[in-house]
Amino acid sequence: MNSTLEAMAQALFKSWFVDFDPVIDKALAAGNPIPKPLQARAEIRKTLGDQRKPIPDDQQLLPNHFVHTDEMGWVRYFGWLGD
């Protein structure tokens, strides 16, 4: 059971913080542009169609677009954190 929980936690972490799946999903829904380095992942997300689960209401604070920084490259934009 521990290894199953660990695998689930790793998959969730990778989805959210490495692949940016929730942000890509929100950007696609909002019609916002997807940065070139993330377009392949966005195409994968598009092919899932209705299999993608909508983001729960309590997670609507997640951003729906990306910004580029010289220091970190493409990052999720949290406008509510300030510029």
mmCIF file of the N, C-alpha and C atoms, coordinates in Angstrom:
data_MODEL
# 
_entry.id   MODEL 
# 
loop_
_atom_site.group_PDB 
_atom_site.id 
_atom_site.type_symbol 
_atom_site.label_atom_id 
_atom_site.label_alt_id 
_atom_site.label_comp_id 
_atom_site.label_asym_id 
_atom_site.label_entity_id 
_atom_site.label_seq_id 
_atom_site.pdbx_PDB_ins_code 
_atom_site.Cartn_x 
_atom_site.Cartn_y 
_atom_site.Cartn_z 
_atom_site.occupancy 
_atom_site.B_iso_or_equiv 
_atom_site.pdbx_formal_charge 
_atom_site.auth_seq_id 
_atom_site.auth_comp_id 
_atom_site.auth_asym_id 
_atom_site.auth_atom_id 
_atom_site.pdbx_PDB_model_num 
ATOM 1   N N  . MET A 1 1  ? 0.819   -1.180 0.000   1.00 0.00 ? 1  MET A N  1 
ATOM 2   C CA . MET A 1 1  ? 0.000   0.000  0.000   1.00 0.00 ? 1  MET A CA 1 
ATOM 3   C C  . MET A 1 1  ? 0.873   1.258  0.000   1.00 0.00 ? 1  MET A C  1 
ATOM 4   N N  . ASN A 1 2  ? 1.968   1.231  0.741   1.00 0.00 ? 2  ASN A N  1 
ATOM 5   C CA . ASN A 1 2  ? 2.860   2.388  0.769   1.00 0.00 ? 2  ASN A CA 1 
ATOM 6   C C  . ASN A 1 2  ? 3.436   2.688  -0.602  1.00 0.00 ? 2  ASN A C  1 
ATOM 7   N N  . SER A 1 3  ? 3.828   1.656  -1.335  1.00 0.00 ? 3  SER A N  1 
ATOM 8   C CA . SER A 1 3  ? 4.412   1.910  -2.663  1.00 0.00 ? 3  SER A CA 1 
ATOM 9   C C  . SER A 1 3  ? 3.354   2.465  -3.620  1.00 0.00 ? 3  SER A C  1 
ATOM 10  N N  . THR A 1 4  ? 2.104   2.024  -3.479  1.00 0.00 ? 4  THR A N  1 
ATOM 11  C CA . THR A 1 4  ? 1.030   2.564  -4.314  1.00 0.00 ? 4  THR A CA 1 
ATOM 12  C C  . THR A 1 4  ? 0.800   4.036  -4.004  1.00 0.00 ? 4  THR A C  1 
ATOM 13  N N  . LEU A 1 5  ? 0.744   4.385  -2.733  1.00 0.00 ? 5  LEU A N  1 
ATOM 14  C CA . LEU A 1 5  ? 0.561   5.778  -2.344  1.00 0.00 ? 5  LEU A CA 1 
ATOM 15  C C  . LEU A 1 5  ? 1.731   6.645  -2.795  1.00 0.00 ? 5  LEU A C  1 
ATOM 16  N N  . GLU A 1 6  ? 2.929   6.129  -2.677  1.00 0.00 ? 6  GLU A N  1 
ATOM 17  C CA . GLU A 1 6  ? 4.114   6.863  -3.122  1.00 0.00 ? 6  GLU A CA 1 
ATOM 18  C C  . GLU A 1 6  ? 4.066   7.098  -4.630  1.00 0.00 ? 6  GLU A C  1 
ATOM 19  N N  . ALA A 1 7  ? 3.681   6.095  -5.385  1.00 0.00 ? 7  ALA A N  1 
ATOM 20  C CA . ALA A 1 7  ? 3.582   6.237  -6.844  1.00 0.00 ? 7  ALA A CA 1 
ATOM 21  C C  . ALA A 1 7  ? 2.512   7.260  -7.213  1.00 0.00 ? 7  ALA A C  1 
ATOM 22  N N  . MET A 1 8  ? 1.396   7.255  -6.514  1.00 0.00 ? 8  MET A N  1 
ATOM 23  C CA . MET A 1 8  ? 0.340   8.232  -6.768  1.00 0.00 ? 8  MET A CA 1 
ATOM 24  C C  . MET A 1 8  ? 0.817   9.647  -6.454  1.00 0.00 ? 8  MET A C  1 
ATOM 25  N N  . ALA A 1 9  ? 1.512   9.821  -5.358  1.00 0.00 ? 9  ALA A N  1 
ATOM 26  C CA . ALA A 1 9  ? 2.027   11.129 -4.978  1.00 0.00 ? 9  ALA A CA 1 
ATOM 27  C C  . ALA A 1 9  ? 3.043   11.631 -5.999  1.00 0.00 ? 9  ALA A C  1 
ATOM 28  N N  . GLN A 1 10 ? 3.919   10.753 -6.459  1.00 0.00 ? 10 GLN A N  1 
ATOM 29  C CA . GLN A 1 10 ? 4.907   11.150 -7.464  1.00 0.00 ? 10 GLN A CA 1 
ATOM 30  C C  . GLN A 1 10 ? 4.240   11.533 -8.776  1.00 0.00 ? 10 GLN A C  1 
ATOM 31  N N  . ALA A 1 11 ? 3.222   10.779 -9.174  1.00 0.00 ? 11 ALA A N  1 
ATOM 32  C CA . ALA A 1 11 ? 2.514   11.086 -10.421 1.00 0.00 ? 11 ALA A CA 1 
ATOM 33  C C  . ALA A 1 11 ? 1.794   12.430 -10.317 1.00 0.00 ? 11 ALA A C  1 
ATOM 34  N N  . LEU A 1 12 ? 1.169   12.691 -9.186  1.00 0.00 ? 12 LEU A N  1 
ATOM 35  C CA . LEU A 1 12 ? 0.484   13.965 -8.992  1.00 0.00 ? 12 LEU A CA 1 
ATOM 36  C C  . LEU A 1 12 ? 1.469   15.130 -8.993  1.00 0.00 ? 12 LEU A C  1 
ATOM 37  N N  . PHE A 1 13 ? 2.583   14.980 -8.288  1.00 0.00 ? 13 PHE A N  1 
ATOM 38  C CA . PHE A 1 13 ? 3.604   16.021 -8.257  1.00 0.00 ? 13 PHE A CA 1 
ATOM 39  C C  . PHE A 1 13 ? 4.114   16.320 -9.660  1.00 0.00 ? 13 PHE A C  1 
ATOM 40  N N  . LYS A 1 14 ? 4.435   15.279 -10.423 1.00 0.00 ? 14 LYS A N  1 
ATOM 41  C CA . LYS A 1 14 ? 4.936   15.469 -11.787 1.00 0.00 ? 14 LYS A CA 1 
ATOM 42  C C  . LYS A 1 14 ? 3.897   16.158 -12.665 1.00 0.00 ? 14 LYS A C  1 
ATOM 43  N N  . SER A 1 15 ? 2.656   15.739 -12.555 1.00 0.00 ? 15 SER A N  1 
ATOM 44  C CA . SER A 1 15 ? 1.587   16.327 -13.359 1.00 0.00 ? 15 SER A CA 1 
ATOM 45  C C  . SER A 1 15 ? 1.435   17.816 -13.079 1.00 0.00 ? 15 SER A C  1 
ATOM 46  N N  . TRP A 1 16 ? 1.444   18.188 -11.820 1.00 0.00 ? 16 TRP A N  1 
ATOM 47  C CA . TRP A 1 16 ? 1.187   19.581 -11.458 1.00 0.00 ? 16 TRP A CA 1 
ATOM 48  C C  . TRP A 1 16 ? 2.414   20.472 -11.564 1.00 0.00 ? 16 TRP A C  1 
ATOM 49  N N  . PHE A 1 17 ? 3.577   19.993 -11.101 1.00 0.00 ? 17 PHE A N  1 
ATOM 50  C CA . PHE A 1 17 ? 4.723   20.870 -10.938 1.00 0.00 ? 17 PHE A CA 1 
ATOM 51  C C  . PHE A 1 17 ? 5.835   20.684 -11.964 1.00 0.00 ? 17 PHE A C  1 
ATOM 52  N N  . VAL A 1 18 ? 5.757   19.650 -12.765 1.00 0.00 ? 18 VAL A N  1 
ATOM 53  C CA . VAL A 1 18 ? 6.748   19.441 -13.831 1.00 0.00 ? 18 VAL A CA 1 
ATOM 54  C C  . VAL A 1 18 ? 6.091   19.627 -15.192 1.00 0.00 ? 18 VAL A C  1 
ATOM 55  N N  . ASP A 1 19 ? 4.946   18.958 -15.381 1.00 0.00 ? 19 ASP A N  1 
ATOM 56  C CA . ASP A 1 19 ? 4.250   19.026 -16.671 1.00 0.00 ? 19 ASP A CA 1 
ATOM 57  C C  . ASP A 1 19 ? 3.230   20.157 -16.742 1.00 0.00 ? 19 ASP A C  1 
ATOM 58  N N  . PHE A 1 20 ? 2.905   20.791 -15.624 1.00 0.00 ? 20 PHE A N  1 
ATOM 59  C CA . PHE A 1 20 ? 1.961   21.922 -15.561 1.00 0.00 ? 20 PHE A CA 1 
ATOM 60  C C  . PHE A 1 20 ? 0.577   21.570 -16.097 1.00 0.00 ? 20 PHE A C  1 
ATOM 61  N N  . ASP A 1 21 ? 0.117   20.344 -15.942 1.00 0.00 ? 21 ASP A N  1 
ATOM 62  C CA . ASP A 1 21 ? -1.157  19.928 -16.529 1.00 0.00 ? 21 ASP A CA 1 
ATOM 63  C C  . ASP A 1 21 ? -2.342  20.820 -16.161 1.00 0.00 ? 21 ASP A C  1 
ATOM 64  N N  . PRO A 1 22 ? -2.563  21.178 -14.886 1.00 0.00 ? 22 PRO A N  1 
ATOM 65  C CA . PRO A 1 22 ? -3.722  22.015 -14.588 1.00 0.00 ? 22 PRO A CA 1 
ATOM 66  C C  . PRO A 1 22 ? -3.649  23.389 -15.258 1.00 0.00 ? 22 PRO A C  1 
ATOM 67  N N  . VAL A 1 23 ? -2.456  23.959 -15.322 1.00 0.00 ? 23 VAL A N  1 
ATOM 68  C CA . VAL A 1 23 ? -2.303  25.279 -15.936 1.00 0.00 ? 23 VAL A CA 1 
ATOM 69  C C  . VAL A 1 23 ? -2.506  25.177 -17.451 1.00 0.00 ? 23 VAL A C  1 
ATOM 70  N N  . ILE A 1 24 ? -1.967  24.137 -18.063 1.00 0.00 ? 24 ILE A N  1 
ATOM 71  C CA . ILE A 1 24 ? -2.179  23.929 -19.491 1.00 0.00 ? 24 ILE A CA 1 
ATOM 72  C C  . ILE A 1 24 ? -3.666  23.751 -19.774 1.00 0.00 ? 24 ILE A C  1 
ATOM 73  N N  . ASP A 1 25 ? -4.355  22.959 -18.968 1.00 0.00 ? 25 ASP A N  1 
ATOM 74  C CA . ASP A 1 25 ? -5.793  22.754 -19.161 1.00 0.00 ? 25 ASP A CA 1 
ATOM 75  C C  . ASP A 1 25 ? -6.551  24.076 -19.056 1.00 0.00 ? 25 ASP A C  1 
ATOM 76  N N  . LYS A 1 26 ? -6.211  24.884 -18.054 1.00 0.00 ? 26 LYS A N  1 
ATOM 77  C CA . LYS A 1 26 ? -6.896  26.167 -17.892 1.00 0.00 ? 26 LYS A CA 1 
ATOM 78  C C  . LYS A 1 26 ? -6.554  27.116 -19.023 1.00 0.00 ? 26 LYS A C  1 
ATOM 79  N N  . ALA A 1 27 ? -5.297  27.118 -19.475 1.00 0.00 ? 27 ALA A N  1 
ATOM 80  C CA . ALA A 1 27 ? -4.901  27.989 -20.583 1.00 0.00 ? 27 ALA A CA 1 
ATOM 81  C C  . ALA A 1 27 ? -5.630  27.591 -21.863 1.00 0.00 ? 27 ALA A C  1 
ATOM 82  N N  . LEU A 1 28 ? -5.741  26.295 -22.105 1.00 0.00 ? 28 LEU A N  1 
ATOM 83  C CA . LEU A 1 28 ? -6.473  25.825 -23.283 1.00 0.00 ? 28 LEU A CA 1 
ATOM 84  C C  . LEU A 1 28 ? -7.937  26.248 -23.213 1.00 0.00 ? 28 LEU A C  1 
ATOM 85  N N  . ALA A 1 29 ? -8.547  26.091 -22.041 1.00 0.00 ? 29 ALA A N  1 
ATOM 86  C CA . ALA A 1 29 ? -9.955  26.453 -21.878 1.00 0.00 ? 29 ALA A CA 1 
ATOM 87  C C  . ALA A 1 29 ? -10.173 27.950 -22.050 1.00 0.00 ? 29 ALA A C  1 
ATOM 88  N N  . ALA A 1 30 ? -9.203  28.751 -21.623 1.00 0.00 ? 30 ALA A N  1 
ATOM 89  C CA . ALA A 1 30 ? -9.314  30.202 -21.719 1.00 0.00 ? 30 ALA A CA 1 
ATOM 90  C C  . ALA A 1 30 ? -8.901  30.720 -23.095 1.00 0.00 ? 30 ALA A C  1 
ATOM 91  N N  . GLY A 1 31 ? -8.311  29.846 -23.926 1.00 0.00 ? 31 GLY A N  1 
ATOM 92  C CA . GLY A 1 31 ? -7.847  30.278 -25.235 1.00 0.00 ? 31 GLY A CA 1 
ATOM 93  C C  . GLY A 1 31 ? -6.539  31.040 -25.186 1.00 0.00 ? 31 GLY A C  1 
ATOM 94  N N  . ASN A 1 32 ? -5.796  30.899 -24.092 1.00 0.00 ? 32 ASN A N  1 
ATOM 95  C CA . ASN A 1 32 ? -4.509  31.577 -23.964 1.00 0.00 ? 32 ASN A CA 1 
ATOM 96  C C  . ASN A 1 32 ? -3.424  30.796 -24.696 1.00 0.00 ? 32 ASN A C  1 
ATOM 97  N N  . PRO A 1 33 ? -2.389  31.494 -25.161 1.00 0.00 ? 33 PRO A N  1 
ATOM 98  C CA . PRO A 1 33 ? -1.324  30.804 -25.890 1.00 0.00 ? 33 PRO A CA 1 
ATOM 99  C C  . PRO A 1 33 ? -0.516  29.884 -24.979 1.00 0.00 ? 33 PRO A C  1 
ATOM 100 N N  . ILE A 1 34 ? -0.029  28.823 -25.584 1.00 0.00 ? 34 ILE A N  1 
ATOM 101 C CA . ILE A 1 34 ? 0.829   27.863 -24.884 1.00 0.00 ? 34 ILE A CA 1 
ATOM 102 C C  . ILE A 1 34 ? 2.256   28.093 -25.386 1.00 0.00 ? 34 ILE A C  1 
ATOM 103 N N  . PRO A 1 35 ? 3.225   28.273 -24.483 1.00 0.00 ? 35 PRO A N  1 
ATOM 104 C CA . PRO A 1 35 ? 4.613   28.465 -24.910 1.00 0.00 ? 35 PRO A CA 1 
ATOM 105 C C  . PRO A 1 35 ? 5.103   27.277 -25.745 1.00 0.00 ? 35 PRO A C  1 
ATOM 106 N N  . LYS A 1 36 ? 5.961   27.576 -26.693 1.00 0.00 ? 36 LYS A N  1 
ATOM 107 C CA . LYS A 1 36 ? 6.472   26.542 -27.601 1.00 0.00 ? 36 LYS A CA 1 
ATOM 108 C C  . LYS A 1 36 ? 7.022   25.319 -26.871 1.00 0.00 ? 36 LYS A C  1 
ATOM 109 N N  . PRO A 1 37 ? 7.831   25.492 -25.798 1.00 0.00 ? 37 PRO A N  1 
ATOM 110 C CA . PRO A 1 37 ? 8.357   24.304 -25.115 1.00 0.00 ? 37 PRO A CA 1 
ATOM 111 C C  . PRO A 1 37 ? 7.280   23.433 -24.479 1.00 0.00 ? 37 PRO A C  1 
ATOM 112 N N  . LEU A 1 38 ? 6.075   23.970 -24.272 1.00 0.00 ? 38 LEU A N  1 
ATOM 113 C CA . LEU A 1 38 ? 5.009   23.216 -23.631 1.00 0.00 ? 38 LEU A CA 1 
ATOM 114 C C  . LEU A 1 38 ? 3.923   22.777 -24.606 1.00 0.00 ? 38 LEU A C  1 
ATOM 115 N N  . GLN A 1 39 ? 4.082   23.088 -25.887 1.00 0.00 ? 39 GLN A N  1 
ATOM 116 C CA . GLN A 1 39 ? 3.048   22.773 -26.866 1.00 0.00 ? 39 GLN A CA 1 
ATOM 117 C C  . GLN A 1 39 ? 2.852   21.271 -27.054 1.00 0.00 ? 39 GLN A C  1 
ATOM 118 N N  . ALA A 1 40 ? 3.911   20.500 -26.990 1.00 0.00 ? 40 ALA A N  1 
ATOM 119 C CA . ALA A 1 40 ? 3.769   19.046 -27.135 1.00 0.00 ? 40 ALA A CA 1 
ATOM 120 C C  . ALA A 1 40 ? 2.911   18.492 -25.995 1.00 0.00 ? 40 ALA A C  1 
ATOM 121 N N  . ARG A 1 41 ? 3.141   18.979 -24.786 1.00 0.00 ? 41 ARG A N  1 
ATOM 122 C CA . ARG A 1 41 ? 2.339   18.527 -23.643 1.00 0.00 ? 41 ARG A CA 1 
ATOM 123 C C  . ARG A 1 41 ? 0.888   18.985 -23.806 1.00 0.00 ? 41 ARG A C  1 
ATOM 124 N N  . ALA A 1 42 ? 0.695   20.196 -24.324 1.00 0.00 ? 42 ALA A N  1 
ATOM 125 C CA . ALA A 1 42 ? -0.656  20.706 -24.550 1.00 0.00 ? 42 ALA A CA 1 
ATOM 126 C C  . ALA A 1 42 ? -1.400  19.844 -25.568 1.00 0.00 ? 42 ALA A C  1 
ATOM 127 N N  . GLU A 1 43 ? -0.710  19.387 -26.595 1.00 0.00 ? 43 GLU A N  1 
ATOM 128 C CA . GLU A 1 43 ? -1.345  18.512 -27.588 1.00 0.00 ? 43 GLU A CA 1 
ATOM 129 C C  . GLU A 1 43 ? -1.780  17.191 -26.953 1.00 0.00 ? 43 GLU A C  1 
ATOM 130 N N  . ILE A 1 44 ? -0.949  16.668 -26.060 1.00 0.00 ? 44 ILE A N  1 
ATOM 131 C CA . ILE A 1 44 ? -1.311  15.438 -25.346 1.00 0.00 ? 44 ILE A CA 1 
ATOM 132 C C  . ILE A 1 44 ? -2.552  15.690 -24.504 1.00 0.00 ? 44 ILE A C  1 
ATOM 133 N N  . ARG A 1 45 ? -2.589  16.828 -23.814 1.00 0.00 ? 45 ARG A N  1 
ATOM 134 C CA . ARG A 1 45 ? -3.748  17.158 -22.975 1.00 0.00 ? 45 ARG A CA 1 
ATOM 135 C C  . ARG A 1 45 ? -5.002  17.311 -23.827 1.00 0.00 ? 45 ARG A C  1 
ATOM 136 N N  . LYS A 1 46 ? -4.860  17.910 -25.023 1.00 0.00 ? 46 LYS A N  1 
ATOM 137 C CA . LYS A 1 46 ? -6.020  18.078 -25.908 1.00 0.00 ? 46 LYS A CA 1 
ATOM 138 C C  . LYS A 1 46 ? -6.594  16.736 -26.330 1.00 0.00 ? 46 LYS A C  1 
ATOM 139 N N  . THR A 1 47 ? -5.724  15.771 -26.607 1.00 0.00 ? 47 THR A N  1 
ATOM 140 C CA . THR A 1 47 ? -6.203  14.469 -27.083 1.00 0.00 ? 47 THR A CA 1 
ATOM 141 C C  . THR A 1 47 ? -6.996  13.713 -26.016 1.00 0.00 ? 47 THR A C  1 
ATOM 142 N N  . LEU A 1 48 ? -6.812  14.065 -24.755 1.00 0.00 ? 48 LEU A N  1 
ATOM 143 C CA . LEU A 1 48 ? -7.561  13.407 -23.684 1.00 0.00 ? 48 LEU A CA 1 
ATOM 144 C C  . LEU A 1 48 ? -9.028  13.803 -23.699 1.00 0.00 ? 48 LEU A C  1 
ATOM 145 N N  . GLY A 1 49 ? -9.331  14.976 -24.248 1.00 0.00 ? 49 GLY A N  1 
ATOM 146 C CA . GLY A 1 49 ? -10.713 15.429 -24.361 1.00 0.00 ? 49 GLY A CA 1 
ATOM 147 C C  . GLY A 1 49 ? -11.462 15.369 -23.051 1.00 0.00 ? 49 GLY A C  1 
ATOM 148 N N  . ASP A 1 50 ? -12.586 14.655 -23.040 1.00 0.00 ? 50 ASP A N  1 
ATOM 149 C CA . ASP A 1 50 ? -13.444 14.581 -21.862 1.00 0.00 ? 50 ASP A CA 1 
ATOM 150 C C  . ASP A 1 50 ? -12.832 13.758 -20.729 1.00 0.00 ? 50 ASP A C  1 
ATOM 151 N N  . GLN A 1 51 ? -11.743 13.071 -20.993 1.00 0.00 ? 51 GLN A N  1 
ATOM 152 C CA . GLN A 1 51 ? -11.090 12.299 -19.928 1.00 0.00 ? 51 GLN A CA 1 
ATOM 153 C C  . GLN A 1 51 ? -10.403 13.226 -18.916 1.00 0.00 ? 51 GLN A C  1 
ATOM 154 N N  . ARG A 1 52 ? -10.099 14.461 -19.346 1.00 0.00 ? 52 ARG A N  1 
ATOM 155 C CA . ARG A 1 52 ? -9.507  15.417 -18.410 1.00 0.00 ? 52 ARG A CA 1 
ATOM 156 C C  . ARG A 1 52 ? -10.583 15.807 -17.409 1.00 0.00 ? 52 ARG A C  1 
ATOM 157 N N  . LYS A 1 53 ? -10.256 15.712 -16.164 1.00 0.00 ? 53 LYS A N  1 
ATOM 158 C CA . LYS A 1 53 ? -11.218 16.083 -15.132 1.00 0.00 ? 53 LYS A CA 1 
ATOM 159 C C  . LYS A 1 53 ? -11.166 17.597 -14.935 1.00 0.00 ? 53 LYS A C  1 
ATOM 160 N N  . PRO A 1 54 ? -12.329 18.237 -14.797 1.00 0.00 ? 54 PRO A N  1 
ATOM 161 C CA . PRO A 1 54 ? -12.312 19.680 -14.548 1.00 0.00 ? 54 PRO A CA 1 
ATOM 162 C C  . PRO A 1 54 ? -11.647 19.992 -13.217 1.00 0.00 ? 54 PRO A C  1 
ATOM 163 N N  . ILE A 1 55 ? -11.038 21.153 -13.146 1.00 0.00 ? 55 ILE A N  1 
ATOM 164 C CA . ILE A 1 55 ? -10.372 21.567 -11.924 1.00 0.00 ? 55 ILE A CA 1 
ATOM 165 C C  . ILE A 1 55 ? -11.439 21.921 -10.894 1.00 0.00 ? 55 ILE A C  1 
ATOM 166 N N  . PRO A 1 56 ? -11.338 21.358 -9.686  1.00 0.00 ? 56 PRO A N  1 
ATOM 167 C CA . PRO A 1 56 ? -12.333 21.654 -8.647  1.00 0.00 ? 56 PRO A CA 1 
ATOM 168 C C  . PRO A 1 56 ? -12.390 23.148 -8.330  1.00 0.00 ? 56 PRO A C  1 
ATOM 169 N N  . ASP A 1 57 ? -13.539 23.603 -7.873  1.00 0.00 ? 57 ASP A N  1 
ATOM 170 C CA . ASP A 1 57 ? -13.737 25.020 -7.570  1.00 0.00 ? 57 ASP A CA 1 
ATOM 171 C C  . ASP A 1 57 ? -12.715 25.557 -6.580  1.00 0.00 ? 57 ASP A C  1 
ATOM 172 N N  . ASP A 1 58 ? -12.290 24.735 -5.626  1.00 0.00 ? 58 ASP A N  1 
ATOM 173 C CA . ASP A 1 58 ? -11.355 25.221 -4.620  1.00 0.00 ? 58 ASP A CA 1 
ATOM 174 C C  . ASP A 1 58 ? -9.944  25.392 -5.169  1.00 0.00 ? 58 ASP A C  1 
ATOM 175 N N  . GLN A 1 59 ? -9.722  25.013 -6.420  1.00 0.00 ? 59 GLN A N  1 
ATOM 176 C CA . GLN A 1 59 ? -8.402  25.168 -7.034  1.00 0.00 ? 59 GLN A CA 1 
ATOM 177 C C  . GLN A 1 59 ? -8.440  26.162 -8.189  1.00 0.00 ? 59 GLN A C  1 
ATOM 178 N N  . GLN A 1 60 ? -9.450  26.993 -8.242  1.00 0.00 ? 60 GLN A N  1 
ATOM 179 C CA . GLN A 1 60 ? -9.585  27.938 -9.334  1.00 0.00 ? 60 GLN A CA 1 
ATOM 180 C C  . GLN A 1 60 ? -8.552  29.058 -9.270  1.00 0.00 ? 60 GLN A C  1 
ATOM 181 N N  . LEU A 1 61 ? -7.800  29.156 -8.185  1.00 0.00 ? 61 LEU A N  1 
ATOM 182 C CA . LEU A 1 61 ? -6.757  30.171 -8.101  1.00 0.00 ? 61 LEU A CA 1 
ATOM 183 C C  . LEU A 1 61 ? -5.539  29.824 -8.945  1.00 0.00 ? 61 LEU A C  1 
ATOM 184 N N  . LEU A 1 62 ? -5.510  28.612 -9.471  1.00 0.00 ? 62 LEU A N  1 
ATOM 185 C CA . LEU A 1 62 ? -4.396  28.252 -10.346 1.00 0.00 ? 62 LEU A CA 1 
ATOM 186 C C  . LEU A 1 62 ? -4.398  29.171 -11.562 1.00 0.00 ? 62 LEU A C  1 
ATOM 187 N N  . PRO A 1 63 ? -3.233  29.543 -12.049 1.00 0.00 ? 63 PRO A N  1 
ATOM 188 C CA . PRO A 1 63 ? -3.167  30.460 -13.195 1.00 0.00 ? 63 PRO A CA 1 
ATOM 189 C C  . PRO A 1 63 ? -3.634  29.794 -14.484 1.00 0.00 ? 63 PRO A C  1 
ATOM 190 N N  . ASN A 1 64 ? -3.914  30.643 -15.495 1.00 0.00 ? 64 ASN A N  1 
ATOM 191 C CA . ASN A 1 64 ? -4.333  30.113 -16.792 1.00 0.00 ? 64 ASN A CA 1 
ATOM 192 C C  . ASN A 1 64 ? -3.419  30.574 -17.917 1.00 0.00 ? 64 ASN A C  1 
ATOM 193 N N  . HIS A 1 65 ? -2.225  31.032 -17.545 1.00 0.00 ? 65 HIS A N  1 
ATOM 194 C CA . HIS A 1 65 ? -1.240  31.373 -18.570 1.00 0.00 ? 65 HIS A CA 1 
ATOM 195 C C  . HIS A 1 65 ? 0.170   31.355 -17.977 1.00 0.00 ? 65 HIS A C  1 
ATOM 196 N N  . PHE A 1 66 ? 1.132   31.456 -18.867 1.00 0.00 ? 66 PHE A N  1 
ATOM 197 C CA . PHE A 1 66 ? 2.546   31.363 -18.503 1.00 0.00 ? 66 PHE A CA 1 
ATOM 198 C C  . PHE A 1 66 ? 3.253   32.672 -18.799 1.00 0.00 ? 66 PHE A C  1 
ATOM 199 N N  . VAL A 1 67 ? 4.343   32.918 -18.104 1.00 0.00 ? 67 VAL A N  1 
ATOM 200 C CA . VAL A 1 67 ? 5.234   34.043 -18.404 1.00 0.00 ? 67 VAL A CA 1 
ATOM 201 C C  . VAL A 1 67 ? 6.656   33.496 -18.483 1.00 0.00 ? 67 VAL A C  1 
ATOM 202 N N  . HIS A 1 68 ? 7.503   34.195 -19.215 1.00 0.00 ? 68 HIS A N  1 
ATOM 203 C CA . HIS A 1 68 ? 8.898   33.768 -19.358 1.00 0.00 ? 68 HIS A CA 1 
ATOM 204 C C  . HIS A 1 68 ? 9.788   34.667 -18.516 1.00 0.00 ? 68 HIS A C  1 
ATOM 205 N N  . THR A 1 69 ? 10.671  34.051 -17.753 1.00 0.00 ? 69 THR A N  1 
ATOM 206 C CA . THR A 1 69 ? 11.658  34.807 -16.990 1.00 0.00 ? 69 THR A CA 1 
ATOM 207 C C  . THR A 1 69 ? 13.045  34.357 -17.432 1.00 0.00 ? 69 THR A C  1 
ATOM 208 N N  . ASP A 1 70 ? 13.982  35.280 -17.418 1.00 0.00 ? 70 ASP A N  1 
ATOM 209 C CA . ASP A 1 70 ? 15.354  34.937 -17.795 1.00 0.00 ? 70 ASP A CA 1 
ATOM 210 C C  . ASP A 1 70 ? 15.957  33.924 -16.821 1.00 0.00 ? 70 ASP A C  1 
ATOM 211 N N  . GLU A 1 71 ? 15.573  34.033 -15.572 1.00 0.00 ? 71 GLU A N  1 
ATOM 212 C CA . GLU A 1 71 ? 16.151  33.184 -14.543 1.00 0.00 ? 71 GLU A CA 1 
ATOM 213 C C  . GLU A 1 71 ? 15.610  31.757 -14.565 1.00 0.00 ? 71 GLU A C  1 
ATOM 214 N N  . MET A 1 72 ? 14.287  31.609 -14.823 1.00 0.00 ? 72 MET A N  1 
ATOM 215 C CA . MET A 1 72 ? 13.664  30.295 -14.681 1.00 0.00 ? 72 MET A CA 1 
ATOM 216 C C  . MET A 1 72 ? 13.017  29.768 -15.953 1.00 0.00 ? 72 MET A C  1 
ATOM 217 N N  . GLY A 1 73 ? 13.004  30.526 -17.025 1.00 0.00 ? 73 GLY A N  1 
ATOM 218 C CA . GLY A 1 73 ? 12.324  30.077 -18.246 1.00 0.00 ? 73 GLY A CA 1 
ATOM 219 C C  . GLY A 1 73 ? 10.827  30.262 -18.117 1.00 0.00 ? 73 GLY A C  1 
ATOM 220 N N  . TRP A 1 74 ? 10.032  29.370 -18.695 1.00 0.00 ? 74 TRP A N  1 
ATOM 221 C CA . TRP A 1 74 ? 8.576   29.468 -18.641 1.00 0.00 ? 74 TRP A CA 1 
ATOM 222 C C  . TRP A 1 74 ? 8.079   29.021 -17.282 1.00 0.00 ? 74 TRP A C  1 
ATOM 223 N N  . VAL A 1 75 ? 7.299   29.876 -16.659 1.00 0.00 ? 75 VAL A N  1 
ATOM 224 C CA . VAL A 1 75 ? 6.723   29.571 -15.357 1.00 0.00 ? 75 VAL A CA 1 
ATOM 225 C C  . VAL A 1 75 ? 5.238   29.902 -15.371 1.00 0.00 ? 75 VAL A C  1 
ATOM 226 N N  . ARG A 1 76 ? 4.515   29.292 -14.463 1.00 0.00 ? 76 ARG A N  1 
ATOM 227 C CA . ARG A 1 76 ? 3.097   29.618 -14.305 1.00 0.00 ? 76 ARG A CA 1 
ATOM 228 C C  . ARG A 1 76 ? 3.007   31.012 -13.729 1.00 0.00 ? 76 ARG A C  1 
ATOM 229 N N  . TYR A 1 77 ? 2.066   31.790 -14.215 1.00 0.00 ? 77 TYR A N  1 
ATOM 230 C CA . TYR A 1 77 ? 1.916   33.158 -13.765 1.00 0.00 ? 77 TYR A CA 1 
ATOM 231 C C  . TYR A 1 77 ? 0.867   33.247 -12.655 1.00 0.00 ? 77 TYR A C  1 
ATOM 232 N N  . PHE A 1 78 ? 1.294   33.594 -11.482 1.00 0.00 ? 78 PHE A N  1 
ATOM 233 C CA . PHE A 1 78 ? 0.376   33.803 -10.369 1.00 0.00 ? 78 PHE A CA 1 
ATOM 234 C C  . PHE A 1 78 ? 0.210   35.306 -10.170 1.00 0.00 ? 78 PHE A C  1 
ATOM 235 N N  . GLY A 1 79 ? -0.705  35.908 -10.916 1.00 0.00 ? 79 GLY A N  1 
ATOM 236 C CA . GLY A 1 79 ? -0.920  37.337 -10.835 1.00 0.00 ? 79 GLY A CA 1 
ATOM 237 C C  . GLY A 1 79 ? -1.266  37.815 -9.436  1.00 0.00 ? 79 GLY A C  1 
ATOM 238 N N  . TRP A 1 80 ? -1.925  36.961 -8.668  1.00 0.00 ? 80 TRP A N  1 
ATOM 239 C CA . TRP A 1 80 ? -2.317  37.354 -7.327  1.00 0.00 ? 80 TRP A CA 1 
ATOM 240 C C  . TRP A 1 80 ? -1.138  37.409 -6.377  1.00 0.00 ? 80 TRP A C  1 
ATOM 241 N N  . LEU A 1 81 ? 0.049   36.919 -6.794  1.00 0.00 ? 81 LEU A N  1 
ATOM 242 C CA . LEU A 1 81 ? 1.251   37.028 -5.973  1.00 0.00 ? 81 LEU A CA 1 
ATOM 243 C C  . LEU A 1 81 ? 1.995   38.317 -6.242  1.00 0.00 ? 81 LEU A C  1 
ATOM 244 N N  . GLY A 1 82 ? 1.584   39.069 -7.254  1.00 0.00 ? 82 GLY A N  1 
ATOM 245 C CA . GLY A 1 82 ? 2.269   40.281 -7.637  1.00 0.00 ? 82 GLY A CA 1 
ATOM 246 C C  . GLY A 1 82 ? 3.215   40.029 -8.793  1.00 0.00 ? 82 GLY A C  1 
ATOM 247 N N  . ASP A 1 83 ? 3.654   41.093 -9.427  1.00 0.00 ? 83 ASP A N  1 
ATOM 248 C CA . ASP A 1 83 ? 4.517   40.936 -10.617 1.00 0.00 ? 83 ASP A CA 1 
ATOM 249 C C  . ASP A 1 83 ? 5.974   40.880 -10.270 1.00 0.00 ? 83 ASP A C  1 
# 
